[in-house]
Amino acid sequence: MTSPAANSTFSAGTGVTINWTFQNGGFTPGQCHIVLYEENDPVGTIQSWAINDGSFTWNVSSALPSSNCYNIRILHTSDSDVYVVGPYFTIQ
């Protein structure tokens, strides 16, 4: 995952561009789930059935509590063992 970058900080209501690439043909074009995690626990789905084109813009919800332990996972829609994990970032 190339963005959001490690240790980035975002405010509620801002748009965040999520960029990813799957290596070694592990995930072909199609659809994917984009899920927000805090401390390795899923806290919400950013987008179900997103197009797996390597980019998605997410508007940070004001309902999320401040934390520096968020990250994003891009999950294969039919095989949850195939995914990309992004670095940790902060929402304030």
C-alpha positions, 0 to 999 in steps of 0.5 A: 500500500503506497498511501496513506503513508506511515505516520500520516495524520488526518482530520475528520471530514478530510478526503484520503486517497488510498493507493495499493498494488498487489504483488506477484499476481496475487489479486487480479482486477475485479472487486475488493473490500476496503476495511479500516482497522484500529490496533488490528481490530476491524472498526468499519468497512470503508467500501464494500465491493470497490473496483480493484483499480489501485485507488479509492478516495475515502472521506474520514468519518467524524464519528471515529475516535482519535487514535494513532493506531489505524490502518487499512486492509484491502481484501479479496472479495472471495478469499479473505486470506488474500489481502494488502495491509497498510501502515499505521496512521493517525486520525485526530 
